[in-house]
Amino acid sequence: FLYTPQSNIRDIAIIPAKIDAEVLAFILTDEAIYPLRYWLTNESYDERKASVKLSETKTVFVDAYLSFGDVVYTSVTGKRNEVRNLRSFSRNDAEKVGFYEKKSFDDGKYLVMSEPDFTALDLDSMLALQALIDTKNARRKPPRAPLIEYQDLNFYYDVIEKLRR
């Protein structure tokens, strides 16, 4: 299996998010996990493939470049076609690289590397939340004090009319 990142931003936010300087892809075999590092580059995106030598007899090909919007990441230096300095971890050491198999989906198509930002509420939690909202909304605040206090002003309209003439 090859799991490639699908985003370079960690959170959903109103302000512009900080773009990661590097992202990880993972190559999974029966024996080991290989984290494949992609880093920011100024090069333009290319659909070129890069070879990854997992053992003397096993080589796989991965995308040399990943693109998220206008941001491009690469896994090879210069115009090389081979990924260098690839580290391997046994399946027992998977948590050292942030890989948790328990978070992969049953079909193996998607892999989640962190806790979810959003989760669905069950019915009991949703009813408890709605009850809390209803009690908070039931409270009424006293009306605000007026900015200018009431004053019983007496206008002398007859004097004003005489002055206008």
ROZASE-750670 format. One record per residue (C-alpha): residue number from 0; chain; residue in one letter; z, x, y. Coordinates in steps of 0.2 Angstrom, whole numbers, plus 5000, padded with zeros to 4 digits. Layout:
nr->NUM kette->A rest->a z->Z x->X y->Y
...
***
This chain:
nr->0 kette->A rest->f z->5000 x->5000 y->5000
nr->1 kette->A rest->l z->4997 x->5005 y->5018
nr->2 kette->A rest->y z->5007 x->4996 y->5031
nr->3 kette->A rest->t z->5001 x->4999 y->5049
nr->4 kette->A rest->p z->5010 x->4994 y->5065
nr->5 kette->A rest->q z->5003 x->4978 y->5073
nr->6 kette->A rest->s z->5011 x->4981 y->5090
nr->7 kette->A rest->n z->5018 x->4995 y->5101
nr->8 kette->A rest->i z->5031 x->4985 y->5110
nr->9 kette->A rest->r z->5048 x->4981 y->5103
nr->10 kette->A rest->d z->5054 x->4966 y->5113
nr->11 kette->A rest->i z->5048 x->4951 y->5122
nr->12 kette->A rest->a z->5052 x->4952 y->5140
nr->13 kette->A rest->i z->5047 x->4945 y->5157
nr->14 kette->A rest->i z->5046 x->4962 y->5165
nr->15 kette->A rest->p z->5033 x->4974 y->5159
nr->16 kette->A rest->a z->5038 x->4981 y->5142
nr->17 kette->A rest->k z->5041 x->5000 y->5139
nr->18 kette->A rest->i z->5027 x->5006 y->5128
nr->19 kette->A rest->d z->5032 x->5017 y->5113
nr->20 kette->A rest->a z->5027 x->5035 y->5113
nr->21 kette->A rest->e z->5024 x->5035 y->5094
nr->22 kette->A rest->v z->5023 x->5022 y->5081
nr->23 kette->A rest->l z->5025 x->5023 y->5062
nr->24 kette->A rest->a z->5014 x->5018 y->5048
nr->25 kette->A rest->f z->5019 x->5019 y->5030
nr->26 kette->A rest->i z->5010 x->5023 y->5014
nr->27 kette->A rest->l z->5019 x->5017 y->4998
nr->28 kette->A rest->t z->5016 x->5023 y->4981
nr->29 kette->A rest->d z->5026 x->5020 y->4965
nr->30 kette->A rest->e z->5036 x->5036 y->4967
nr->31 kette->A rest->a z->5037 x->5039 y->4986
nr->32 kette->A rest->i z->5036 x->5033 y->5004
nr->33 kette->A rest->y z->5026 x->5042 y->5017
nr->34 kette->A rest->p z->5029 x->5039 y->5035
nr->35 kette->A rest->l z->5013 x->5042 y->5045
nr->36 kette->A rest->r z->5016 x->5046 y->5063
nr->37 kette->A rest->y z->5004 x->5040 y->5077
nr->38 kette->A rest->w z->5006 x->5046 y->5094
nr->39 kette->A rest->l z->4999 x->5042 y->5111
nr->40 kette->A rest->t z->4983 x->5050 y->5116
nr->41 kette->A rest->n z->4971 x->5050 y->5130
nr->42 kette->A rest->e z->4956 x->5050 y->5119
nr->43 kette->A rest->s z->4945 x->5035 y->5117
nr->44 kette->A rest->y z->4947 x->5024 y->5102
nr->45 kette->A rest->d z->4936 x->5029 y->5087
nr->46 kette->A rest->e z->4934 x->5020 y->5070
nr->47 kette->A rest->r z->4935 x->5037 y->5061
nr->48 kette->A rest->k z->4945 x->5039 y->5045
nr->49 kette->A rest->a z->4957 x->5053 y->5042
nr->50 kette->A rest->s z->4962 x->5059 y->5024
nr->51 kette->A rest->v z->4980 x->5060 y->5019
nr->52 kette->A rest->k z->4983 x->5071 y->5004
nr->53 kette->A rest->l z->4998 x->5064 y->4994
nr->54 kette->A rest->s z->4997 x->5076 y->4980
nr->55 kette->A rest->e z->4985 x->5088 y->4972
nr->56 kette->A rest->t z->4975 x->5074 y->4964
nr->57 kette->A rest->k z->4978 x->5059 y->4976
nr->58 kette->A rest->t z->4970 x->5057 y->4993
nr->59 kette->A rest->v z->4970 x->5041 y->5003
nr->60 kette->A rest->f z->4960 x->5037 y->5019
nr->61 kette->A rest->v z->4968 x->5029 y->5034
nr->62 kette->A rest->d z->4963 x->5025 y->5052
nr->63 kette->A rest->a z->4963 x->5041 y->5063
nr->64 kette->A rest->y z->4966 x->5030 y->5078
nr->65 kette->A rest->l z->4976 x->5014 y->5082
nr->66 kette->A rest->s z->4973 x->5003 y->5097
nr->67 kette->A rest->f z->4984 x->4991 y->5105
nr->68 kette->A rest->g z->4976 x->4984 y->5121
nr->69 kette->A rest->d z->4971 x->4999 y->5132
nr->70 kette->A rest->v z->4983 x->5011 y->5123
nr->71 kette->A rest->v z->4977 x->5022 y->5109
nr->72 kette->A rest->y z->4987 x->5031 y->5096
nr->73 kette->A rest->t z->4981 x->5045 y->5085
nr->74 kette->A rest->s z->4987 x->5053 y->5068
nr->75 kette->A rest->v z->4976 x->5069 y->5069
nr->76 kette->A rest->t z->4975 x->5083 y->5082
nr->77 kette->A rest->g z->4958 x->5086 y->5090
nr->78 kette->A rest->k z->4943 x->5082 y->5080
nr->79 kette->A rest->r z->4951 x->5085 y->5063
nr->80 kette->A rest->n z->4949 x->5073 y->5049
nr->81 kette->A rest->e z->4965 x->5077 y->5039
nr->82 kette->A rest->v z->4983 x->5072 y->5043
nr->83 kette->A rest->r z->4995 x->5087 y->5043
nr->84 kette->A rest->n z->5014 x->5089 y->5041
nr->85 kette->A rest->l z->5016 x->5073 y->5031
nr->86 kette->A rest->r z->5033 x->5070 y->5024
nr->87 kette->A rest->s z->5038 x->5061 y->5009
nr->88 kette->A rest->f z->5054 x->5051 y->5004
nr->89 kette->A rest->s z->5059 x->5045 y->4987
nr->90 kette->A rest->r z->5061 x->5026 y->4986
nr->91 kette->A rest->n z->5080 x->5029 y->4985
nr->92 kette->A rest->d z->5079 x->5037 y->5002
nr->93 kette->A rest->a z->5069 x->5023 y->5010
nr->94 kette->A rest->e z->5083 x->5018 y->5022
nr->95 kette->A rest->k z->5082 x->5035 y->5030
nr->96 kette->A rest->v z->5065 x->5031 y->5038
nr->97 kette->A rest->g z->5070 x->5013 y->5042
nr->98 kette->A rest->f z->5060 x->5006 y->5027
nr->99 kette->A rest->y z->5069 x->4991 y->5019
nr->100 kette->A rest->e z->5060 x->4983 y->5004
nr->101 kette->A rest->k z->5070 x->4968 y->5005
nr->102 kette->A rest->k z->5061 x->4963 y->5021
nr->103 kette->A rest->s z->5044 x->4964 y->5014
nr->104 kette->A rest->f z->5036 x->4947 y->5010
nr->105 kette->A rest->d z->5033 x->4942 y->4992
nr->106 kette->A rest->d z->5015 x->4944 y->4993
nr->107 kette->A rest->g z->5017 x->4962 y->5000
nr->108 kette->A rest->k z->5005 x->4958 y->5015
nr->109 kette->A rest->y z->5018 x->4960 y->5029
nr->110 kette->A rest->l z->5033 x->4971 y->5031
nr->111 kette->A rest->v z->5047 x->4968 y->5044
nr->112 kette->A rest->m z->5056 x->4984 y->5050
nr->113 kette->A rest->s z->5070 x->4977 y->5060
nr->114 kette->A rest->e z->5081 x->4961 y->5062
nr->115 kette->A rest->p z->5070 x->4947 y->5069
nr->116 kette->A rest->d z->5072 x->4942 y->5088
nr->117 kette->A rest->f z->5070 x->4924 y->5084
nr->118 kette->A rest->t z->5076 x->4914 y->5069
nr->119 kette->A rest->a z->5075 x->4895 y->5065
nr->120 kette->A rest->l z->5091 x->4885 y->5066
nr->121 kette->A rest->d z->5096 x->4875 y->5051
nr->122 kette->A rest->l z->5100 x->4856 y->5055
nr->123 kette->A rest->d z->5119 x->4859 y->5056
nr->124 kette->A rest->s z->5118 x->4873 y->5068
nr->125 kette->A rest->m z->5105 x->4863 y->5079
nr->126 kette->A rest->l z->5117 x->4848 y->5079
nr->127 kette->A rest->a z->5132 x->4859 y->5084
nr->128 kette->A rest->l z->5121 x->4867 y->5098
nr->129 kette->A rest->q z->5116 x->4850 y->5104
nr->130 kette->A rest->a z->5134 x->4843 y->5105
nr->131 kette->A rest->l z->5139 x->4859 y->5115
nr->132 kette->A rest->i z->5125 x->4856 y->5127
nr->133 kette->A rest->d z->5129 x->4837 y->5129
nr->134 kette->A rest->t z->5148 x->4841 y->5133
nr->135 kette->A rest->k z->5143 x->4854 y->5146
nr->136 kette->A rest->n z->5130 x->4842 y->5154
nr->137 kette->A rest->a z->5143 x->4828 y->5154
nr->138 kette->A rest->r z->5154 x->4838 y->5166
nr->139 kette->A rest->r z->5151 x->4834 y->5184
nr->140 kette->A rest->k z->5155 x->4845 y->5199
nr->141 kette->A rest->p z->5162 x->4838 y->5215
nr->142 kette->A rest->p z->5150 x->4836 y->5229
nr->143 kette->A rest->r z->5148 x->4851 y->5240
nr->144 kette->A rest->a z->5156 x->4851 y->5257
nr->145 kette->A rest->p z->5144 x->4848 y->5271
nr->146 kette->A rest->l z->5139 x->4863 y->5281
nr->147 kette->A rest->i z->5143 x->4855 y->5298
nr->148 kette->A rest->e z->5158 x->4843 y->5298
nr->149 kette->A rest->y z->5156 x->4826 y->5305
nr->150 kette->A rest->q z->5160 x->4824 y->5324
nr->151 kette->A rest->d z->5160 x->4808 y->5333
nr->152 kette->A rest->l z->5148 x->4813 y->5347
nr->153 kette->A rest->n z->5146 x->4802 y->5362
nr->154 kette->A rest->f z->5129 x->4803 y->5370
nr->155 kette->A rest->y z->5128 x->4796 y->5387
nr->156 kette->A rest->y z->5111 x->4788 y->5386
nr->157 kette->A rest->d z->5111 x->4780 y->5403
nr->158 kette->A rest->v z->5114 x->4797 y->5411
nr->159 kette->A rest->i z->5100 x->4805 y->5401
nr->160 kette->A rest->e z->5088 x->4791 y->5406
nr->161 kette->A rest->k z->5093 x->4794 y->5425
nr->162 kette->A rest->l z->5090 x->4813 y->5423
nr->163 kette->A rest->r z->5073 x->4810 y->5415
nr->164 kette->A rest->r z->5067 x->4800 y->5430
***
